[in-house]
């Protein structure tokens, strides 16, 4: 069993990997859709979607 702090750290690490793997222009578009569906429907609940959304806002 992991602690809430460890779960948060793991979620942030998953978000960073997802961001790194979608670094090109087409990847940013896919990442926006993933973020939308991830937040609305709970897809990939192990990802810190707030961190992904913050990255997308900074990239715009």
Secondary structure as GFF3:
##gff-version 3
##sequence-region A 1 60
A	DSSP	alpha_helix	4	21	.	.	.	ID=ss1
A	DSSP	alpha_helix	25	41	.	.	.	ID=ss2
A	DSSP	alpha_helix	49	59	.	.	.	ID=ss3
###
